[in-house]
Amino acid sequence: MIRVFGWKGVHASIRAFTRHAAHNELGMQADELVGNHDGDHDGVTGELSVGDLTALTVYMAGLERPISRLELDEKGVIELAPEEKSLILRGQDVLSEIGCANCHVPVMKVSTPVFSEPSLQNGFYEDIFPIGEKAADAGLTRDTAIWFDLTKDSPNNHVNARGGETLNLGAFPADEDGSALIAWYSDFKRHDMGDGLSDAVDVHGTGASVWPTASLAGVGSTGPWLHDGNATTLEEAILAHGGEAKVSREAFAALADQDRGALIAFLENLIIIDLDPEEEEEDHAGSTKLNPTPTHMRKASLTVNVVPPVKP
């Protein structure tokens, strides 16, 4: 089972991660975690219902995907200067040449690009909640799953291209066989990153210096970096790598200044944006604005289905 959620990769689903984060970071105990008890003795029960967690999970799964400035240039949304584009493309090559792409795998395929809550994939559906209650008794069953297509149904970043075509840049691209192409820059595995990135305490028993490969998707928009935010630049983050990544770190340190700059330019090109069609219409210069409106303040409508697709 792939577990990619949480800083140690101990949660296999967005739902499990959300339930855990709500309890530990927000002080809100889900019913499926504590039942009808006052889990934190604050005098409040029923802080997150089963339906609340389902809604939060579907919302987060439906957020727009990270994108790249290279793709925006290719789609005609922005225009990169030739020298800037050349630098980014060189950095993309450097990522592979020094071995970073061995773990930060640029693209993977998802053969069935359907997100479903609860999951239709074996191993990712909880029959029993942590409180011991059957999920079905709480109304959460595969037969009434809410689902949507990751390659079609994203509600955000729908823009009009210069040729008049409407592009859904929030959804993942689809391959010819219907698979989703996920540019997540991760192998979804854990690696020993050396003593320099070791946690003070091995809380989950996975190893104090062992971490899941952090996704580089959107990394140009998400600093500071590393699990503890100790890297204030991308170069600092790279040079902090050790353990299984030591060879790649040393290869980066040995690069000519131009190639090091190219790699950083490529990473900075991997961004998260809000492309607002209304802003686009107001732009009399004919180019789409990159709107920094926070995701949680946007108006969006995700079309979801309540009749499950064919189970894989």
N, C-alpha and C positions, 0 to 999 in steps of 0.2 A: 504493500500500500504506500502510495506517495503521500508524504506529509510535508507540506511546504509552508504552512501558516504558523506564525509565531516566530520569535527570533531564533529559536532552536529547532524549528521544524517539527513540532510535536503534535500539531493539529492537522487532520486530514481534510477538513472541510471549513468553509467560511462560517458555517453555523457554529461549529465547535469553537472556533477562534473567537467569534463574536461573543458567545456565551461566557467564555473565559475572560476576555478583555472587559466586558461589562462588569463582571464581578470584581476583578482585580484593580482596574484602573478607574472605573466610574462608580463603584459602590452600589451597583444595581444587580440584584440577584434574580435570575430567570426562574420562572416556575418550574421548568424542567430540571433545574439544578437543586432547588430547595423545596419544591412543592408549595404548600400554602403556609409555610413557616416564615418567620421574620429572620432571614439568614444572617443579617448583620446587626440585629437588635436596634434598628433605628425607628421602630414603631410602624414600619410600612411593610405590607405584604403585596404580592401581585405586581411587582415592579416591572417585570417583562413577561408578557404572556407568550405562549407558543406562537400565536399569530404575529406578535411583535418581532420575535426573532426571525420568523419566516420573511417578514417584510424587510427587515434590515439586511438579511442575507441576499434577497433578490435585488434590492437596491444596489448593494455593493458589487454584486456580480454583473449588474447592468451598466456600471460606469464605463465611460469611454476608455478605449485602450490607449496606452502610451504610443507615441508616434515619433517620427524623426523629421528633421528639417529637410533631409534628402527626399523623403517621400512627399512632403509638402511642395517642394520644388518640382518634383516629377509630376504631381497632380495639377500644377499650375496655380496653387494657392498662394505661394510666395515665390520670390525669385532670388536665388543665390547668385552671388557674383562668381564668375568662373574660377577665380583663384580660391575662393572659400570652398566651393564644391570640390575642387581638386584636393584641397587639404583634408577635408572630411573623408573623402574616398581613400586617400593614402592612409589615414588613421584606421579605417576599417580593415585594410590589409595588415597593418601593424598588429592589430588585435590578434589576428591569426598567427602571424609570423613569430611572435614571442610566446605563444602558447596560451594566451588568456582565453581564447575561444574553446579550448578543450573542456573547460568547466562552464564558462559563460557562453554556452552554445547559442548561436545567433537565432536559429529558427527551428522549431519542432512542429510536427503535425499532430492535430487532434482529429482522429478519424470520424468521431461522432460529435460535431460541434454544437451540442445541445446542453445548455445548463439547466438542471432540474433541481428543484427543492421540494421534497427531499430527493436525494440523488437516486438515479436509476441504476447506477453502477454498483455492482457487488462490492462490499467492503466499505462503502462510503455512506451507507444508510444505517442509521441507528435504530434498531428495533426497540431498544430499551434506553430511556433517558437516564442521566446520572442519578436522578432521584430514585430510580427503580421502577418508574411507571412505564408502561408500554406506550410507545409513540402513537400507535394506532388508536389507543383509548383516548388520546388527547386530540385526535383528528388529523394527525400527520401520517399520511399513508402514500405509498407509491401510486395507488390508483387515482388519487386526486392531486398528483404533483403539479406544481406550477412550473412551466418551462418556457424557454425562448431560445432562438437560434443565435449563437454568438457571431455569425457571419452576416446577419441581416437585421436584427431587431434592436440594436443599440439606439437609444433615443437621443444621444448627444453627438455633436460634431457633424451634423448634416450641413453640407455647404454646397453652393452652386459654383461649378467650375466655369471657366471663361467660355467654354463652348456651350454652356447652357445645361450641361448634365449635372444632376444632383448626386453628390458623392456622400456616402455614409462613412466618414473617416473615424467614427467611433467604434465600428464593428471590425472584427478581424477579417483579413482577406481570405477568400476561399480558393483552394486549389481546384484544378480541373475535375478531380474526383469527388469534390464536395467537402474535403477535409478543410479544417481551419488551419491557417498558417500563423503560428504563435511566435512572434519575435520577442521572446522573454529574456534571452541572454542568460539562461541558467540551465544546468543539467538536472536540477531538482534532487541533488544528492548532497550528503554531508561530507565535509572534508576537514582534516586537521590543519588549522591555519597557523600553528606555532604558538609559542609562549607569549609573544607580543600581543596577540589577540585573544589570549586566554581569559575566561571569566574568573572572577574571584572565587566563585563557588559553582560546582557542577550540579546545578539544581535538578536537572532532568535525567542525569545518569548517562548522557550521550557523550560526555567528555567536555572538560572545561574549555579546551581549545578547538573543539569541533563545532563547525557551523554549516548550515545549508548554504549552498551557493546563492549569494544575493543576486537578485535580478538586476540587470543594468537597464531594463526598460524604464524610461523616464528619468534616468539618473542625472541628466542635465538640469532637472527641475527640483531635485529632492535633497540638496545638501542641508546641513552637514552630513557626512557619510560615516560608514562603519556602524556596527550594531549599537555603539554607545555614543555616536555623534562626535567622536574625538578628532575626526579628520575634517578640517575646514576647507580643504581643496581636494580635488580628485587625485592630484599627484600625491598628496599625503596619504590618501587611502590606498593607492597602489603600493607605495613604498612601505606600508604597514603590513603587507601580506608576508606570511612566512609559511613554515611547514610544507605542505604539498604545493603551495604556490611560490615557494622560494625561488625556483629556477626562473619563473616568469618575471618575478620582481627584479631579479638580478639582470635579466635580459632587458627589462624596461630601463633600469638604471644605466645600462651600457649603451643605450640608443643615442644617436646623434640628436642634438637639440631640436632639429627640424622634425624628426620622426616622433620624438616625445610630444612636441606641440601638436603634431597631427593626430596622435592618439587621443590627447585631451580634447581636441576639436571634435573628433568623432563622438566621444562620450557626451560632450556638451550638446551635440546634435540630437541626442536621444531625449525627448522632452514630453511633457504632459501639458496639453493646452485645451482651452475652450474656444472653439470656433463658433461664434454666434452669428447666424444668418442675418439677424437684424442689424448687427454692426456692419456686416458685409454690404448690405444695401445702402447704408449711410456713407460708405467710403466712396467718395466721388472719384478717387484716383483709380478705382477698378481693381484693387487688391484687397484680400481679406485681412482684417485686423486679427491679431492674436490677443484675444480677450482674457485677461487674468482673473475674471470673476471666479471666486471659489466655488467648487462643485456643489457644496451644500446650499448655496444661495441661488442656484439656477432653477428654472422651471423646466421640468422634463417629464415625459410620459412614456413609459415602457409598456409596450403591448406584450402581454404574457398569455400563455395558453393554459387551460386547466384540464385539458384532455391529454394524457401522456402520449408521446410518440412511441413508435415500436421500440420495445426494450432491447438494448444491445446484448 
